[in-house]
């Protein structure tokens, strides 16, 4: 059956402009300068702070991105939903000189993300208010700029409603800020949009729409030139268009570029091109955009699922929140790169941004590395959801949230979200909501009295709750807003109560429909709604849940909850966050990550783990790689593998016969008395050839700390090295139960961003340079501070020799 083409193929690009590609990639117009240095910050609310003459000399000096919540004290009296960390109201101030420049100069301030309810002032004048903490935004500051003089930027951030989310959000200016200068005629912000048409391996077309903004009182005729270059820098296509830009308007020029034998973007070969767009007026260049783009073709079929470049594939996806443990919401690009590479190694090929837009770095990295992205914007619409305050699903909930500005701001938030992200080749769909249809939280419907839904319910139909039929009209409005800015991708949402939503116009408003934790509905709803494209938008880690994808052609994939542990949605104190991830807060693969790798990876996989034996002999996907128990203790040994059979050995002696792969659980298990030594598993293919092996060795007492990391040469301007420390015995075996407090000292042109061990129950101080190891491991994040030279990082703990790493800042 040939897949039905529901959506055109598309291209994406990251923006690189006149000054620094890394800076202007996300700004998309004018000359952009990142202005993250030398800000002043105070966690207080003083309305005088907006005034230029306000004395901020006693305030803390900070470097953006900055998240004040993660630097606060963990407190059991704070809300568990955001990880027992504080919110509040804070002010940021920066003094900057803006030189004179002729030519009808315009000046803009571009903020990638401020959480939340921000007010931005320049020289005491309000530029604007933006309540959404996840969307990027910009203001025209020109009327209030003092050219040739010092100017004061002041930003008030109101996160006093600290329990306004079901998970950790962070607080403050937690993404980059840019000063943008342009002429009076320039590219519109996020105004270049490219999309492929008629893509094949023989030929493809790239259609480019370019919006030009004219701030003058007279029409301006401009020339729009495009040049598409291969990764090697060879020009493969060009196009030129004329545009008459009306006075005080934005107008669009369209062009079509033809490419022979294009290299197609895929998850295995993420080929990218560079599109250079130049705006000329009277033969003089007035603006320029250099962006990355790629060619790919995709189709969704209600019977056969998803096709990338004509090839059927299942999405092996994970949901990701935007924090990184000790780093909070201010996550460096290098940390995201390492985390995404780790997920790819596990076998992941897709991510879902749960449940809001993330930093531009993330999308650029997915473009580069070959990860499909389901981009999502809202976790609640017009009414607040429950926010747990004393532990996940414990006690009485709170009802703070973002619902109060949804009606006024949602269309604009959607527009800015889509326009900012629409050029990323990795994004395959837009999601307008997550679990906004959760039964009785807040919407209700009479069907709840008679139908089961695969999530905990708060009783049957509650007529006093909002009518679920409201969902359809809101979805239709949001879908229409998305399609005003991009018709090349489907629009979706993650349904929590699909039985209820099926009684409304909500699913029909969507192009593809996500099912959260309702695998039992895949076949039922496929039969009832044969034209519906279905996938698992949020799923547990159970083997059966993956089989539901594999065994149903019409289900195109799943997104596990979650890919990486995250702060917030915490259990009762002590608990920093939710720990169902394949990867922990420090970026280390957990046993369940190895279990998933055995299901998803094309490479041979064999993980060996153990845990105390259970009377019921149930298997687990959380067996850690340790062979240290009391002598004679009964131990359950488990292997996660894609081998056809596995032989277990203790000190080279076989333990029974080789076991065949278990198609019911995906886990092979043995039970035996503990004896110190070498436990080994060998995997064989169907022909009896060895494909993989795993070894566990009984560890002795801690004897040394081994430090490894990458990169060991970093950019002196904010480059980050991730150092991993392991505690080992005299034979180099990791001591899994070692948990000493370790001190980190940094010498040279760098600073310690934080220490993270991945322990969800460690509620100690995360702001200092001392932290306890967990499972014999600790991670240090080291950031260069601007000067070149060697950086020496020393780790110390009583009773063990120091461990030292040297990093070069270049």
N, C-alpha and C positions, 0 to 999 in steps of 0.2 A: 504493500500500500504506500503510495507516494504521500509524504507529509503535506498537509494543507498549510500553505503559507499565510499565516495570520498577520505577520508583521514584516515590514521591509527590513533588510539588513542595514547596518549603520556603522558609522565610524566615530572615533573619539580622539581627543587630543588633550595634552596638558600644555598650558600656555607658557611660552618663554619669550620675554620681551627685551627691551633695549638695554637695561642695566645688568641684571644678574638673572640667568635663567631660573635658578632656584627660588629667587624672590618673586619674579613676575609670572611664574608658571600658573598661579591661581588667580592673579589679579586681572589679566586678560586685556588690559589697555594701558596706554600712557607709559611713562617712566616711573617704575615702582621701586621704592626703597623700603626694606624691612626696618621698622623702628622699634625693635624689641628691647633695646638696651636702655638703661638709666631711667627706669620708671620709679616713682615713689608710691608706696602703698600703705594704707592704714585700714584696719578692720574696725571701722567706726563710721558713724553717719553724721557729718557736719556739713550743712548746706553751704557754708562759706567756702568749701573746698573747690567749688566751681570757679571762683574768682581768680583772676590771674595773679593778684598780689598776695594770695593766701600763703602763709608760711608753712611749708611742708618739710622743713629741714629735719624735724625730729622723726619723720616717717621712715619706714623700712625701705631700703633700696632693693629693688627686685628686677629680675630679668624675665621677660616674657618668653614663652608662655608660662603662666603662673596660676596655680590652683591652691587657694588658701585652705580649702577644706581638708585636703590630704595632709597638710602640715599642722592641722589642729590635733587636739588630744582626743583619743578614743574615750568615750564616756558611756557607761551603761544606761545613763538617764536620757541619752539622745535616741533618735529613731533608728530602729534596726533596718528599716527599708533602705536607708542610705549608708549603712555600715557603721552606725554609731559615731559618725563624724559630723562636725558642726557646719552650719550655714552662716547666716548673718548678712550684714550690709557692709560693703567695703568701697573705698575710693582709690582710684589710681590717678596719678598726675605725671605729666612729662612736659619738660620745656624743650622746645626745638626751634632752631632758626631756619626760616624759609627765605632763601635769597630771592632777589628780584630776578625776573626773566621776562623778556619782551615777547610779544606775540599773542596777546589775549589769553594769558595763562589761566588754567583751571587747576584747582588743588582738591584732592579727594582724600578721605580717610577710609581705609578698607579694613574691616575687622573679620577675621575668619571664624571667630566664635567667642561669645561672652555669655557665661551662665550666671545669672539670667536677668531679665527685666532691667536692661541697661539704659542709661541716659548718657549721651556723649556731648561734651561742651568744648568749644574752642574759644579761648579768650573770654570766657564767661557767658558765651552765647550758646543756647541749646541747638545742636545740630539734629538730634532726633532721639527717639525712644524705640527700643526693640525688645519685646518681652521674651521671644523665643530664644532659648539659650544654645540652640544647635545650628541655626542657619547662619550663613555668612551675609554681611551687609556692608554698604558703603554710603558715605554722606558727601555731598558737595560742600566743602568747607570754604570755598573761594570768597564769599561775601564777608567772612570774618577773619581772613588771613591778614596779618600785618607783614607785608613783604619787606625783606631786608631787616627784620627785627625778630626778637624772640617771641614765640607763640606758646601758649600753655594749653595742652590737651588735658581735660579732666573727664574721668569716666566714673559714674556711680553705678555700682552693681548691687542689686537688691535680691539676695537669696535668703531673705528673712523667713520665707516659707520653706524651711529647710527640708521638710518631709513632703516635698511636692512630686516625688517620683517613686516608683517601686524599686529602684536600684540607685547606685551611687552616680551622681551627676558631676560632682566637682563644683567649685565656685570661683568666679573671677574671669580675667582675660586669659583663658586657658589655651588659646591658639594665637597665631601670629597676627601682628598689626602692620599695615603698610601705609606709607605716604605716597600718593600717586599724583604726578604732575602731567598735564596734557595741554595741548592747544585747545582753542575754542571749537575746533572740529576734530573729532576723535572717534575711535572705535567705541561702540556702546559696551559698557561692562557686561561680560558674558555674552557678547553680541556676535561672535563667530560660531556658527553651527554647521558641522559637516556630517553628511550621511551617505554611505555607499548605496548604489543602485545597480541592479542586474549583476551581482557579483558571481564570478566563477573563477576557476583557476586559470582560464585563458584570458579573461578580460573583466574589468570592473570600472564603474564610474563613481566619482566622488562629487556629490552636489554640495556646494558651500554657500550658505546664506551669511551675509556680512552686514550687520547693522552699524550705521554711522550716525553719530549724534552731532547736530549742528546747534551750538549755543548762540550763534550770532543772529542779527535781525535781517540778514539777507541770505538768499539761497547760495549754496556753495557746490560747485561741480568738482567731483573728485574722481580719481581713477583707482580702482581696486585691483591689485595684482596678486595672483596666487602662484606659488611654485611648490610642487610636491616633490620631496626628496626621499630616496631610499635610506636605509640605515647606514649605507656606505657614503652618503652625501651626494649621490648622483641624482640629478633632476630627471624625474620620470614623467612629469606632466606640468603644464602651465595653463593659465587662463587669465584674461583681462576683462574687466567690466567697467562701464561708466555709470556714475550715479549722481543724480542731482539731489543733494540733501537740502530739504526745505528748512526755512528759518525756524529756529526753536523747536525742531522736530528730530525724530530718529527715523531714518529710511533704510531700506534693505536692498542690497545688490545680490543677485544670484549668479552662480557660475557652475559649470560642469567640467570636471577634469576626467579624462580617459586614461586608464593605465592598462598596459598589456602585461600578461602573465604576473598578476599581483601575488605577493606572498600573503597568504591568508593568516589572520590571527586565530590562534586556538589555545587551549589550555596547555598543550604540549609544546607548541611553537608560537609564542606570543610575539609575532612579527609586528613592528611598528614603523610608521613613516613619519616624516616631519613636514608639516604644512606651513609655509611662510606666506603670510598675508601682509601686504604693504599698501598703505593709503597715501596717495600723492595728490597734491593740489598745486596747479600751475607748475607741474614737473618737480615739485619739491616734496620729499617725504615728510608727512606730518604724524604718522602713527604706524606701528608695526606690531604684528603678533606672530610668534613662532610657536607652533603647537605640534604635539604628537597625535597621530591618527592611525587607524588600522582598518583593514578590510575584513569583514566576516559576514556570514550569512546564517540566519537562524530561522527556525520554524517550530511552531507548537502544533501538535496534532492531538485531538481529544482521544484518539484510540491508540496512538503509537508514541505519544510523549514528545520529547525535545530532540531537535536535530541541529547540530552545529556544523556548518559548511557541508550540509547534506548527509552527515553521518549521525546516526542515532546514538545518544549517550544518556547515561543517568547522572544527575547532579548529586555528588557526594558532598553535601554542604554542612556548614556549621553556622550557628548564630554567634555574633560577636558584639559585646559591649565595648565602650570606648576607653575604658580605664586600663591601667597596667599596674595594679597593686600599689606599691609604695610611691609610684610616680603619679598616681591619681589620674586626672584627665589630661595632664600636660605630658603627652607621650612623644618622645623624639622619633623621628623617622626611622633611625637605625633599629630601634626596639621593635617597631612594627615590621620592618623587613625580616628580622630574625624570627618573629612569631609566625609570619605568613609562610616563610620557608619551612618552618617546622610543621605547619599544618599541611603543606604540600607533600612533605616527606611522608606524612601519615597516609596520604592518599586523597586528601581533600581537594576538590576542584571548584568549590563555590562557597561564598559566604553571604550571610544576610546581616545587614547593619541593624541590629536590634537595639532600640527601635526608633532610631533617629539618625539624621545625616551625621557622618563622621568627618574627620579631618581630611583635607584634600590629599595629604600624604598617602592615606590608606588606598584611595582609588588609583592614584598614580602607580603605587606599588603593585596593585592587582593588574593594572594594564601591563606592567613590565614583566611580572612573574607568571602571568597566565592563570588568573582566578576569576571566575564569573562572580558577579555581584548583584544581589537583590537589594536595592537601595530603598530604605524605609524612612518614613517621616513622623508618624504620630503613634503614641501609645494610648491616647485618649482623645475624645472629640469634645462634645459639648457638656459632658458631665464628668465629675471626678470618679476615679476608681479607688478602691480600698488601698490604703498604704499601711502596711503593718509596722507597728511602733515598738513592739516588745519581742519580736521574733516572727519569722515567716509563718503566716497563718496562725498566729497566736494572739489571744486577747482581743481588745477592741481596736479597730483600725482608725486611721485618720483619713481626711478627705481633702487635703491640700492637693494642688495640681496645676496644670496649664489650661484647664478647661475654661477659665474665666476670660481668656483672650482669644479663644478658638474662633468664635463667630466673627470677630473683627479682623483677625490677622491670618486666618488659615489660608485664604486664597493667595495672599501675598507671600506667605511662607512657602507654599507649594510652588509658586512661580519662581522664587529665588532659588529654591532647592533644585528644581529641574534645570533651570538655566545654568546654574553653577556646575552641575554634575553631568549634563547631557552629552558631553563630548568624550566621556570615558568609555573606551571600547569594552571594558570589563563589565559594565552595567548592562544587564539583560532585561530588567523589569523595574518598575516603580511600584512600591507598596505604600498605600495611603493610610494603612492602619494596622495595628496589632491588637487582637483580642478586644476590640471595642464592642464586640457582641458577646462578651462573657455573660452567661446567664445571671440575671439579677445583679450584675455589677457593671453598669446600672440597669440595662434594658431588660424587659421581661415580655413574655408572650404566653397566651393560653396553652400553646403546645407543650410548655414545660410541665404541665400537669400529667401529660401522658407519654412523654418520650424521654428516654435516657440519653444523656450526653456524657462523653468519656472524660469529664473533669468533675471535681467536687462541685456540688450545687448548693446554694443557700436556700433550699426549699423549692417548692413548685412555683406556679404562676403567682406573681405579686402585682395586682392591678395598680397599686399605688406607685410602682416604679415606672420610669419612662417607657413608652410604647416602642417595642423593637421595630415597628414599621418606620420609625424615623430614620433608621439606618440607611434605607434605600435612597432617600432624597439627598442625604448628606454625601453618600458615596457617589451619586451621579454628579453632584456639583464638583467634588474634588477630582473625579476622573476627567471631567470637562476641562478643568483648569490645567491638569497635567497635559492634556492633548492640545491645548493652546500653544504649548511650547515644544512638544515632542510627540509625534505620532509614529515614530519608528520603533517604539518598544511597547509591550503590553503593560497594562496597569493591573495591579493585584492587591490583595490584602490577606492577612492571616486571620482566619476565622477560628474562634474558640468554641462557639456554639453553633455549629453548622446545622444541626437539627432545627434550631430556632430560626437561624438566618434564612434557611430554605423557605420559610413561610413569608419572607419579605422580598423586596426588590434588590436587596444588597448583593447577593452573588451574581445576579444577572447584570449588574452595573460594571462588573469586572471582566477583564479579558481572560485572565487565568485565576484560579481560585486556590488559595492556600488553606490546608487543613492542619490545625494544631492538635496533636495528641488524639486524633480520631481516625486511626488506621482502619478501624472496623467499618468506617463509612466509605472507604475507597470503592469497593465493588458495588455496594448498594447505590451510591449516588451516581456512579458511572452508568448503571443500568437505568436509573431514573432520569438523569440529565446527560444523555450521550454526547451532546455537543460541548460539555464543560471540560476544560483542561484542568486537571487536578494534580496537585503535588503536596508533599508534606512540608509545610512551612515551619513547623516546630515539632521535634520528635525526641522521644527518649532514646537511650542507648541500647535498648534491648535488641537481641539478635532477631527476634520475630518482627520487629518494626522495620528492619532493613529488608528482611525477606518479603515484606508486604510491598516494598518498592520493586525488588528484583522480579517477583512473580506476577506483577501487574504491569503489562506493557504501557497502559495508559497513564501510570503514575511516573512522572519524569524525574523525581528525585526526592530527597529529604534534607532537612536542615536540623542538625542535632542541637539540643539544648544542654551544654553549650560547647563551643570550640575551646574556649579558655575560661578558667575561673575568673570571677569578677567581684568587685566590691559591691556591697549592698544586697538586698533581698536576704539579709542575714537571718540565721536562726537565733534563738535566745543567746544572750551573752554567755560565754565569749564566742564570737563568730564575726569575722570581718566581712564575709560575703557568701556567695553561692559557689559551691565547689564541685559541680557536675562536669567540669570541663575535661577535654582530652589532654589539656595542657594546664599546668598550675600557674599561680600568680607570678612565679619567677621565670616562666617560659619553658619549664621542663616537662617532657612528656610523661604523663601518668600511665599506670597500667592499662586503664581503659582506652588511652590513646593507642597503645600497642595492640589491644584487642581490635580496635577499629581499623588499624593499619592492616591487620590480618584479613579483614573483610574487604578493604578498599584498594590496597596497594597491588600493583602489577608485579612487584618484586617479591622474592621469597621472604617470608616473615616468620620468625619464631621467638616468642617472648616466654620466659620461664619465671613464674612467680609462686609465692607460697603464702599461706596463712594458717593459723591454728585450725585443726580439723573441727568440723561441725558435726553434731549428731545426725542432722538431716542430710549431710553430705551434699548440700547445695553448692553449686559452683559460683564463682564470682568473676567479675571483670575488673576487680580492684586488688589483685594479688601482686604484692610488691616483690621485687627481685632481691630477696634476702634469704640466706641459709644459716640463720643464727637462732637456735631455740635451746631449751633445756634438754639435756640428754634423755632420750626415750620418749619425749613428748610426741603425741600424734600430730602429724603435719599433713595438710592438704596441699599438694603440688599441682599447679595448673599451667597449661601451655596454651598460648594464643598463637595460632599458626594458619597458614594457607597451604601447608604441606599435606600430602595425601595420608601420611601416617607418621607417627613420632615414637622413637625409642627413648626411654628414660634410663639413665645410668647413674649409680652412686659409686664414686671411686672406681670407675670403669667397669663396674658389675651391672649387667642389665637388671632392671626392675620389671619383671614380667615380659610379655611379648610387646612388640610395637603396637600402638593403638591407632586405629583408623580415624580419620577426621570425623568429628561429631556434627552431623548436619542438623541436629535439633537445637543445640546450644552454642555451637562454635567454640566450645571450650573442652580441652582434654584434661582429665583429672586423675590423680593417683593419691592414695593415702598410705603413709609409711611412718615408722618411728624415726625421729631425728637422730642422725649420727653426723658429727662434724666431718667435713671433708669437701669433696668436689661433686656437685650435682650437675648433671649434664643432660641435655636433650638434643637429639639429632632428628632432623626432618628429612623425609624421603618423598620423591615424586611417585607417580603411579607405576613407573618402571623400576623402582627400587634404587634410583640414583639419589645420593645425598644432595640436598638443596640448601640446607641451613642448619645452624646449630646455636645453642645458647648454653651458657655456663654460669652457675652460681657457686661461689667459694665461701666457706665459712670465714668470717672476718675476725681478726684479732683486735687487740686494743688499738686506739688511735695512735699513730706514730708520726704523721706528717700532714701538712696541708698542701695540696697541689692546686695551682691557679693556672687557668687557661682562659683565653678570650679572643675576641675578634671585634673590630680589627685592632691590631697593635700599632697601626699608623692611622691617625685620624686627622680630619680637617681641623685646623686650629680655630676656625670659626664655627663653634658649636658642634663639632664632631663628637660622637659618643662611642665609647668602647664598653662592651658588656663583658665583664670578667666573671668567670665561674670558678668557684672554689669548692674543692672536694676534700673531705677528710678521709685518709686512707691508713691502713695498717702497714706493717713493715714489708708486705708483699705487694703493696699497691692496691689492695682490695678496698673498695669503698665501705666505710663503717656506717651502716644505715641508721643505727640508733645514736650516733654521735650528734650532740646538740649543744656544744659549748658556745659561750658568748665570744664573739669575734670583734675586734676593733680594726677599723680601716683608716689608714692615714694616707693622704694624698699630698705629694710634693711636686711642685712644678706648675705649669700654666693650665691647671684643670681644677675641677671641683667635683665632689661626690654628690650625685643627684639622689642616691638612696641605696639602701641595702634591703634585699628581699630574699626570703627563704621559701616562700610559698606555703607557710603554715597558717591556715585559716583561723586557728584558735589562739594565735600569738597576738595579744592585745597590748604589747609593750610599746615604748616610744619609737616611732618610725622616723623621727626628725633628726636623730643624732647619728653618730658614726659607729655605734655599737649595736650588734644584733646577734641573736642566737641562730646557729645553723639548724637546719631541719632535714632529717633523713641524710645527714652527713654532707649537706650542701648549702651554699650561700652564693648569691649573685650581687655584684656591685656594678652600678651604673656610673661611669666616669665621663664627664663632659669637659671638652676643651674650652678655655675662656678667652681665646683671641690671640695669644702670643705663640710663636713657634718654640719648640724645644722639647726635651725629654720630660716625661711625666713618670714619677715613681710611685707605685701604689703598694703599700705594705699592709699585710694582714697579720695580726698578733692575737694569741690566746695563751693563757697560762698552761704550761706543760707541753707545748708543742713548738717546734722551730717556726720562726717567722716565714711567711711566704711573700715573695716580691714579684711584681710584674712591672715591666717598663713599656710605656707607650710613647710613640713619637707624634707630637703635634706638628703638622706641616702647613 
